[in-house]
Amino acid sequence: MPPLRYVILRHEHVSDAHYDLMFETLPGSMLATWRSVAWPIESPTPLLRLRDHRRLYLNYEGDLTGGRGSVQRIAEGTCHVEVGEQSVWTIRLLAGAMAHTLRLRQISNEQWQAEPA
């Protein structure tokens, strides 16, 4: 399977500026998306799981409709995503940012935690 794509967006001009971490799960899929207060993730960091986003965000920067702020691309590239047991995702960033591996673990409902693996 070819490498998957990812993008990290800085979401500003909203009440709480944050980062949106977006990953393909299969080639051409919608983007699995989490909100993070930090990027890069260098220690255990809380995440909020959001609904999957459209692929257009792989390339989009600028204002969002409906007064939802704006996004700026911080990092993009290819990755490998593995969804394991008990809602643990392992994501290896292969290109486009400092190469490293993240482990995302579901805590409850939309609450997740990310940490370097």
Order of alpha helices (4+ residues) and beta strands (2+ residues): beta-beta-beta-beta-beta-beta-beta-beta-beta
